Amino acid sequence: MEESPLHAFELYDLIPLAPAGIDISVNKAVILMWVIVGLVAFLMISAAASRKLVPGKLQNLAELIVEFIRGIILDTMGEAGMKYFPLVATLFLFILFANLLGLIPGSYTVTSQIIVTAVFALGIYGLSIVLGFSLHGAKFLGILVPPGTPGWLLPLMIPIELISQLARPISLAVRLFANMTAGHVILGVLFGLAISGGLLIGWLPFAFTIAMNGLEVGIAFIQAYIFTVLSCVYLGDAVTLHGHSEHAH
């Protein structure tokens, strides 16, 4: 019986825990999330602790990451968005490290779990809604009316914009989950073909596996970037309503 290509995404409890009937068991995904948090914290804390006038490799890397994330925020939210830098940086680094660590053979891709990407997407979108109403009150509902919309189009535009808003967290979660899952399924299938093909014909799928693995590194970065940019756009819409482009640098 052939093994399902989705077998690698199945999770099993390593430390069963269910206090008061609530399942908080520890599995491979949970451990990987602890590792990701530890690695990100170690990278940034070590870089900050070893700051010098002439930066070393670690400080250079940390400064490059900070400037990259700062550019995303300024381009999407303007200077007003810098107060959300810690949130955006944490989100980007966690997703990036999760995507990259998942490429290590024997590891696990945390972002291939829809529950993980859904929690991030719903959290960001929920925060944007809370921010919008807390900063603008009922005027935040104006986000459902694109600038310049004639009055006679409002009965049509408002339902369309409402559906567009509701689709935001769904598309945000599914895009990341689907891309990471699909890439790993293809890698698994190619690797299986390489093993079953033997030395005679197995080299061809093995060569594709190596090429695909290189491509997956790029996809890991791009997906973390897209998720972060869209998160900033949603938060920017809440902070500046339709005016984020006017404040963008």
Backbone torsions as a table, in degrees:
resi	resn	phi	psi	omega
1	MET	NA	125.8	-177.5
2	GLU	-74.0	143.9	-179.4
3	GLU	-80.2	136.4	179.8
4	SER	-64.5	139.2	177.3
5	PRO	-64.7	-14.3	178.5
6	LEU	-90.4	0.9	-178.6
7	HIS	-58.9	-34.6	-177.3
8	ALA	-65.6	-17.7	-177.2
9	PHE	-93.9	-4.6	-179.7
10	GLU	-73.4	144.4	-178.4
11	LEU	-116.4	141.2	177.9
12	TYR	-127.0	142.8	180.0
13	ASP	-67.2	124.1	175.3
14	LEU	-92.3	-37.2	175.6
15	ILE	-130.7	95.8	-178.8
16	PRO	-65.6	126.5	177.9
17	LEU	-139.1	126.6	179.5
18	ALA	-147.6	64.1	178.4
19	PRO	-67.7	133.0	-179.8
20	ALA	57.4	29.7	177.3
21	GLY	78.4	3.0	179.8
22	ILE	-95.6	119.5	-176.1
23	ASP	-78.3	109.3	175.4
24	ILE	-124.8	36.5	-177.2
25	SER	-60.8	150.6	179.4
26	VAL	-94.4	125.0	175.8
27	ASN	-126.0	-173.7	-176.5
28	LYS	-61.2	-38.3	-179.3
29	ALA	-64.2	-40.4	179.2
30	VAL	-63.4	-44.7	179.7
31	ILE	-62.3	-42.2	179.0
32	LEU	-61.7	-37.7	179.0
33	MET	-65.9	-37.0	175.2
34	TRP	-63.5	-42.2	179.7
35	VAL	-62.6	-42.9	-179.4
36	ILE	-61.4	-48.2	179.2
37	VAL	-59.0	-42.9	179.8
38	GLY	-64.0	-43.0	-178.9
39	LEU	-66.5	-44.0	180.0
40	VAL	-63.6	-45.0	179.6
41	ALA	-63.2	-42.9	179.4
42	PHE	-61.8	-44.0	-179.3
43	LEU	-60.5	-50.6	-174.2
44	MET	-73.9	-38.9	-179.6
45	ILE	-68.9	-41.5	179.3
46	SER	-64.3	-40.6	179.3
47	ALA	-65.3	-39.7	-179.3
48	ALA	-70.7	-34.7	-177.8
49	ALA	-72.8	-23.9	-176.3
50	SER	-108.8	30.1	-178.0
51	ARG	-64.8	132.9	178.2
52	LYS	-137.6	161.9	177.7
53	LEU	-62.5	-40.5	173.3
54	VAL	-102.1	101.4	-171.7
55	PRO	-67.2	145.2	173.9
56	GLY	-85.7	-173.0	-176.2
57	LYS	-62.8	-43.8	-178.0
58	LEU	-65.3	-43.4	179.5
59	GLN	-65.9	-39.0	177.1
60	ASN	-60.0	-44.2	-179.7
61	LEU	-62.9	-45.9	-179.1
62	ALA	-63.5	-41.5	179.5
63	GLU	-66.5	-36.2	177.4
64	LEU	-63.5	-42.9	179.1
65	ILE	-64.1	-45.2	-178.9
66	VAL	-62.1	-44.8	-179.9
67	GLU	-65.9	-36.6	179.0
68	PHE	-63.4	-46.9	-179.2
69	ILE	-68.6	-38.4	177.6
70	ARG	-60.0	-40.3	178.2
71	GLY	-63.3	-40.5	178.3
72	ILE	-60.6	-44.7	-177.3
73	ILE	-65.9	-46.0	-178.3
74	LEU	-65.2	-36.3	-179.2
75	ASP	-71.2	-27.3	-175.3
76	THR	-106.7	-31.1	-175.8
77	MET	-120.3	-14.0	-175.4
78	GLY	78.8	-174.6	-177.4
79	GLU	-60.3	-30.1	-179.6
80	ALA	-63.1	-22.4	-177.2
81	GLY	-82.6	-8.5	-176.6
82	MET	-64.2	-22.5	178.3
83	LYS	-67.0	-17.3	179.1
84	TYR	-98.1	12.5	-178.7
85	PHE	-55.7	-47.4	-179.2
86	PRO	-57.5	-40.8	179.5
87	LEU	-65.6	-47.8	-177.5
88	VAL	-65.5	-41.9	179.8
89	ALA	-63.6	-43.1	178.7
90	THR	-61.7	-43.7	-179.4
91	LEU	-62.2	-48.9	-177.7
92	PHE	-63.0	-48.0	-176.3
93	LEU	-66.8	-38.2	179.9
94	PHE	-64.2	-47.8	-177.9
95	ILE	-66.0	-41.8	179.8
96	LEU	-61.7	-48.7	179.7
97	PHE	-65.1	-37.2	178.5
98	ALA	-63.5	-43.6	179.7
99	ASN	-65.1	-44.2	-176.2
100	LEU	-71.6	-42.9	-180.0
101	LEU	-63.7	-29.9	179.3
102	GLY	-66.5	-15.9	179.6
103	LEU	-82.7	-13.8	179.3
104	ILE	-73.9	124.7	179.7
105	PRO	-54.2	132.5	-179.8
106	GLY	89.8	-9.0	178.9
107	SER	-86.2	-161.9	-179.9
108	TYR	-145.8	138.6	-179.9
109	THR	-91.9	102.7	-177.5
110	VAL	-60.2	-37.2	-176.9
111	THR	-77.0	3.4	173.3
112	SER	-87.3	1.2	176.9
113	GLN	-99.2	120.3	-176.5
114	ILE	-62.9	-28.9	-179.6
115	ILE	-66.2	-34.1	179.6
116	VAL	-70.2	-50.2	-179.1
117	THR	-66.8	-33.0	179.4
118	ALA	-67.5	-39.9	178.3
119	VAL	-61.9	-44.2	177.9
120	PHE	-62.4	-47.6	-176.1
121	ALA	-65.3	-46.1	179.7
122	LEU	-66.4	-35.9	178.1
123	GLY	-63.2	-46.8	179.6
124	ILE	-65.3	-45.7	-178.0
125	TYR	-67.2	-41.3	177.3
126	GLY	-61.1	-40.4	178.1
127	LEU	-63.6	-39.3	179.9
128	SER	-64.4	-36.8	178.5
129	ILE	-66.9	-45.9	179.6
130	VAL	-61.7	-44.8	179.1
131	LEU	-61.8	-43.4	-178.0
132	GLY	-59.5	-48.6	-178.9
133	PHE	-71.5	-35.3	-179.0
134	SER	-71.1	-31.2	-178.9
135	LEU	-87.4	-33.5	-171.8
136	HIS	-120.9	-7.2	-177.7
137	GLY	63.6	-142.0	-177.4
138	ALA	-66.2	-19.6	179.1
139	LYS	-63.3	-19.6	-179.9
140	PHE	-62.6	-24.3	177.8
141	LEU	-64.3	-15.3	176.2
142	GLY	-63.0	-13.2	178.1
143	ILE	-66.0	-17.6	178.4
144	LEU	-81.7	-3.9	-178.7
145	VAL	-120.8	102.8	178.9
146	PRO	-59.2	144.5	-180.0
147	PRO	-56.4	137.3	176.9
148	GLY	85.2	3.5	-179.7
149	THR	-71.7	123.7	177.8
150	PRO	-63.8	149.7	-176.1
151	GLY	-58.4	-35.8	-177.1
152	TRP	-71.1	-12.9	179.0
153	LEU	-92.5	-9.6	-175.2
154	LEU	-56.1	-44.8	179.7
155	PRO	-58.6	-24.8	178.8
156	LEU	-90.7	-41.3	-174.5
157	MET	-70.9	-38.5	-175.5
158	ILE	-62.3	-47.9	176.6
159	PRO	-61.1	-37.4	179.8
160	ILE	-65.3	-44.3	179.5
161	GLU	-65.7	-35.2	179.1
162	LEU	-64.6	-43.9	177.3
163	ILE	-63.5	-40.1	178.3
164	SER	-61.0	-40.8	179.0
165	GLN	-64.5	-43.8	-178.5
166	LEU	-67.4	-27.3	-179.8
167	ALA	-78.0	-16.1	-175.9
168	ARG	-58.0	-54.9	-178.6
169	PRO	-65.7	-31.1	179.9
170	ILE	-66.7	-49.0	-179.3
171	SER	-65.3	-36.1	-179.7
172	LEU	-63.3	-43.7	-178.2
173	ALA	-72.8	-45.4	-174.0
174	VAL	-70.0	-36.3	-178.2
175	ARG	-58.7	-50.5	-178.5
176	LEU	-66.5	-47.0	-179.7
177	PHE	-59.8	-47.3	-175.4
178	ALA	-67.1	-42.1	-179.1
179	ASN	-64.5	-44.1	-178.1
180	MET	-70.8	-37.6	179.4
181	THR	-67.8	-46.3	-177.1
182	ALA	-61.2	-43.8	-179.5
183	GLY	-60.8	-42.9	-178.6
184	HIS	-72.3	-31.9	176.3
185	VAL	-64.5	-44.2	179.1
186	ILE	-62.2	-42.7	178.2
187	LEU	-61.1	-42.0	-179.7
188	GLY	-64.1	-41.8	-179.9
189	VAL	-65.2	-45.0	-179.7
190	LEU	-62.4	-41.0	179.9
191	PHE	-66.0	-37.9	176.9
192	GLY	-64.3	-40.0	177.7
193	LEU	-64.9	-37.9	-179.8
194	ALA	-63.9	-40.1	-179.4
195	ILE	-71.0	-45.4	-177.2
196	SER	-72.0	-24.6	-178.2
197	GLY	-77.0	-18.4	-179.8
198	GLY	71.1	-171.6	-176.1
199	LEU	-68.3	-29.2	-173.0
200	LEU	-67.6	-51.3	-177.7
201	ILE	-121.1	-3.8	-177.3
202	GLY	-71.3	-18.0	-178.0
203	TRP	-65.2	-29.2	-176.2
204	LEU	-68.0	-54.7	176.4
205	PRO	-62.8	-28.8	178.2
206	PHE	-66.0	-39.1	177.5
207	ALA	-63.9	-41.1	177.2
208	PHE	-64.3	-34.5	178.4
209	THR	-61.4	-43.5	179.8
210	ILE	-64.8	-44.7	179.2
211	ALA	-63.4	-42.0	-178.9
212	MET	-65.9	-35.8	179.5
213	ASN	-65.0	-39.1	175.9
214	GLY	-63.9	-40.2	178.3
215	LEU	-64.4	-37.3	-179.0
216	GLU	-64.2	-30.9	176.7
217	VAL	-62.5	-43.4	177.1
218	GLY	-64.5	-41.7	179.9
219	ILE	-64.2	-37.4	179.2
220	ALA	-59.5	-43.1	179.5
221	PHE	-70.9	-44.8	-177.1
222	ILE	-62.3	-41.6	-179.1
223	GLN	-67.1	-37.1	175.8
224	ALA	-65.4	-39.8	179.2
225	TYR	-64.4	-47.5	-178.8
226	ILE	-62.3	-44.6	-179.6
227	PHE	-60.4	-42.0	-177.9
228	THR	-69.7	-43.0	179.9
229	VAL	-61.9	-47.2	-179.3
230	LEU	-64.4	-36.8	176.5
231	SER	-61.6	-42.1	179.1
232	CYS	-66.4	-37.1	178.2
233	VAL	-63.0	-43.8	-179.6
234	TYR	-65.7	-42.8	177.9
235	LEU	-67.0	-38.1	178.9
236	GLY	-63.5	-39.6	176.9
237	ASP	-60.2	-38.0	-179.2
238	ALA	-72.3	-36.6	-176.5
239	VAL	-76.4	-43.2	-173.7
240	THR	-115.1	7.4	-173.6
241	LEU	55.5	-122.7	-178.5
242	HIS	-91.5	10.7	-171.5
243	GLY	-101.5	11.3	-175.0
244	HIS	-62.7	-31.7	-178.2
245	SER	-68.7	-25.6	179.5
246	GLU	-73.6	-25.3	-177.4
247	HIS	-97.6	-10.3	-176.2
248	ALA	-64.9	148.1	178.8
249	HIS	-100.9	NA	NA
